[in-house]
Amino acid sequence: MNDDVRNIVLGLVAAGISASLGWIARTYLWKRKLRRKQAFFGLPDNSESLLVVNRDPATAEPAVHRFDVFALLELSALVKDCGAHVQVVTQDAAHQGFGERTEFCVGGPGSNRRMVAHMAAMLPGVRVNIDPEPGRDRGAFLIGADLYRMEPGITEYVLLARLTAGERRETRPVFLFCGQRAITNQAATRYLARHHERLARKYGSGSFVLLLKVVNSQAYGPDVVELVADVTKPAQSPLPAPSEPAAPKTQKKSHRAD
């Protein structure tokens, strides 16, 4: 074997080793990223999850708003990426506890009974105005002492929450997407899909409640979303008791001097 052939063989061997090491490194990083994603969502390989769908309150027939359908599709893709399975149930058919498997619950308390139960159990500091009559406070969020009103199509709010019950490591989380309108539910699922890595780094496997603002949805749809605040503490604390009304002041009669 002359020097030229030997150099070619050595070059091929070096290229093969480099390619193998690169493939191993990429595979390791991909698996580590997948494990982190699975841990955040509580979705190990071949695990089961529950996707609770709401109903469209604008129709008399059982139906799901098209924006909520888009939200469900995005959540289904997240579950599939984790190598898990999803069962879709309607809001009035989910008669089971939480913590045994990951749950994604979509829709506000006006269209989702399951959301009502979760908020009563885990978010005592949140109230949502579900009055069907038009008014300034329709759909408004009361979180602690702060009130968030919506301007349909201009400024709308949605709560994105990851909640766990108990301290058991195997307890699966519940994800809530509680919006003032259906388009805000989709905005929250899209926000979660885009930012789950950052949220996992910040919160780990703990609970959080985020208030998001959807900006100008009539022009931008569910794409322009701003983080208003982390409202975990006020949302999980009981609402402050209403203050006692001030006693009316008594006016002294004035006497005019004659």
Beta strands, then each sheet from edge to edge (+ up, - down):
strand 1: 48-53
strand 2: 85-90
strand 3: 102-106
strand 4: 126-128
strand 5: 141-143
strand 6: 146-148
strand 7: 155-163
strand 8: 174-179
strand 9: 208-215
strand 10: 225-230
sheet 1: 2+ 1+ 3+ 8+ 7- 9+ 10-
sheet 2: 4+ 5- 6+
end
